[in-house]
């Protein structure tokens, strides 16, 4: 069964790890995210969605994410995208800085009788081997990172993906000016500046807010480059 509420023991899938010898997130950044899930239940947090994000649904429906592959959700929160991927036959993995988020995601996976590897982990120091993943998805992690660490994040995503691997990124749009959302809201140009040297941007879409106060957002599909980006003409 794939329904939340069923009970079962969750089997976790493992990938050999190769933790990069570099500094991850700052202690203050880690402490902030851990405290967030200690203050409120996961389903009371403003960014919680019980189902998968639109970008991930489209990436699966259109075959951008390779069927049955190893796919990691970075900053997985309570695991909605991880559960969706596991239900659709992917070898699903999730990481989050917050132990509370990891506990919630593992509990939901176990209740749904789904196999998923969900770990406490750092987006800036991923504990996955080089070229070990077919896909990575990010719905709301990148835009929370300090501006100075965005390049480190792009490097980590590139490192863990296989050549030609798929990266799905969604972020709160610069066009959203309301109080809800991260303090740094990247433009498409900002995102391209970070990722384009390592990834080919194959699709980008803007989605306006559906309700008052809800952030507008962009999402993009990126393919990991197998060769260096050509030099300017």
Residue pairs with C-beta under 8 A, 6 or more apart in sequence:
1 112
1 113
2 87
2 112
2 113
2 114
3 112
4 83
4 108
4 111
4 112
5 111
5 112
6 111
6 112
6 113
7 110
7 111
7 113
8 110
8 111
8 113
9 110
10 106
10 109
10 110
10 113
10 114
10 115
10 116
11 115
12 115
12 116
12 117
12 118
13 91
13 92
13 93
13 115
13 116
13 117
14 117
15 70
15 93
15 117
15 128
15 129
15 132
15 133
16 129
16 132
17 127
17 128
17 129
18 127
18 128
18 129
18 130
19 125
19 127
20 125
20 126
20 156
20 159
22 124
22 125
22 152
23 124
23 125
24 30
24 122
24 124
24 125
25 97
25 122
25 123
25 124
25 125
25 149
26 146
29 97
29 146
30 97
30 122
33 96
33 97
33 98
33 101
34 97
34 98
34 99
34 100
36 45
36 98
36 100
37 45
37 98
37 99
37 100
37 101
37 104
38 100
42 48
42 77
42 78
42 100
42 101
42 104
43 50
43 78
45 77
46 180
47 77
47 140
48 77
48 78
48 80
49 80
50 80
51 80
51 84
52 80
52 81
52 83
52 84
52 85
53 80
53 81
53 137
53 139
53 170
53 219
54 170
54 207
54 219
55 137
55 139
55 168
55 169
55 170
55 219
55 221
56 65
56 81
56 84
56 85
56 137
56 139
56 168
57 84
58 64
58 219
59 65
59 135
59 137
59 166
59 168
59 221
60 84
60 85
60 88
60 90
64 166
64 168
64 221
65 71
65 85
65 90
65 134
65 135
65 137
65 166
65 168
66 134
66 135
66 166
67 89
67 90
68 89
68 90
68 91
69 90
69 91
69 133
69 134
69 135
70 90
70 91
70 93
70 132
70 133
70 134
70 135
71 85
71 90
71 91
71 92
71 93
71 133
71 134
71 135
71 136
71 137
72 93
72 94
72 95
72 126
72 128
72 133
72 135
72 136
72 137
72 160
73 79
73 81
73 82
73 85
73 92
73 93
73 94
73 95
73 136
73 137
73 138
73 139
74 95
74 123
74 126
74 136
74 137
74 138
74 141
74 157
75 95
75 96
75 97
75 123
75 138
75 139
75 140
75 141
75 144
76 82
76 94
76 95
76 96
76 101
76 105
76 118
77 96
77 101
77 104
77 105
77 140
78 101
78 104
78 105
78 108
79 94
79 101
79 104
79 105
79 106
79 108
79 109
79 116
79 118
81 94
81 137
81 139
82 92
82 93
82 94
82 105
82 109
82 116
82 118
83 92
83 105
83 108
83 109
83 112
83 114
83 116
85 92
85 137
86 92
86 109
86 114
86 115
86 116
87 112
87 114
90 135
91 117
92 114
92 115
92 116
92 117
93 116
93 117
93 118
93 119
93 128
93 133
94 102
94 105
94 116
94 117
94 118
94 119
95 118
95 119
95 120
95 121
95 122
95 123
95 126
95 127
96 102
96 105
96 118
96 120
96 121
97 120
97 121
97 122
97 123
98 120
99 120
102 118
102 119
102 120
105 116
105 118
106 116
106 118
109 115
109 116
109 118
119 127
121 127
123 138
123 141
123 145
123 153
123 156
124 145
124 149
124 152
124 153
124 156
125 156
126 156
126 157
126 159
126 160
128 160
129 160
130 159
130 160
131 159
131 160
131 161
131 162
131 163
131 165
132 160
132 162
133 160
133 161
133 162
133 165
134 161
134 162
134 165
134 166
135 161
135 165
135 166
135 167
135 168
136 157
136 160
136 161
136 165
136 166
136 167
136 168
137 167
137 168
137 169
138 157
138 167
138 168
138 169
138 170
139 170
140 170
140 171
140 172
142 150
142 153
142 169
142 171
142 186
142 191
143 171
143 172
143 182
143 184
143 185
143 186
144 182
145 153
147 184
150 194
151 194
153 194
154 194
154 195
154 198
154 199
155 198
157 167
157 198
158 198
158 199
158 224
158 225
161 167
161 224
162 224
163 224
163 225
163 226
164 223
164 224
164 226
165 223
165 224
166 221
166 222
166 223
166 224
167 195
167 199
167 221
167 222
167 223
167 224
168 219
168 220
168 221
168 222
169 191
169 195
169 219
169 220
169 222
170 217
170 218
170 219
170 220
171 185
171 186
171 191
171 217
171 218
171 219
172 181
172 182
172 185
172 215
172 216
172 217
173 185
173 206
173 215
173 216
173 217
173 218
174 185
174 186
174 187
174 190
175 206
175 216
176 185
176 209
176 215
176 216
176 217
178 213
178 215
180 213
180 214
180 215
181 215
188 204
188 218
188 220
191 218
191 220
192 201
195 201
195 222
196 229
197 225
197 228
197 229
198 224
198 225
198 229
199 222
199 223
199 224
199 225
200 222
200 223
200 225
201 220
201 221
201 222
202 221
202 222
202 223
203 220
203 221
204 218
204 219
204 220
204 221
205 218
205 219
205 220
206 216
206 217
206 218
207 216
207 217
207 218
207 219
208 216
209 215
209 216
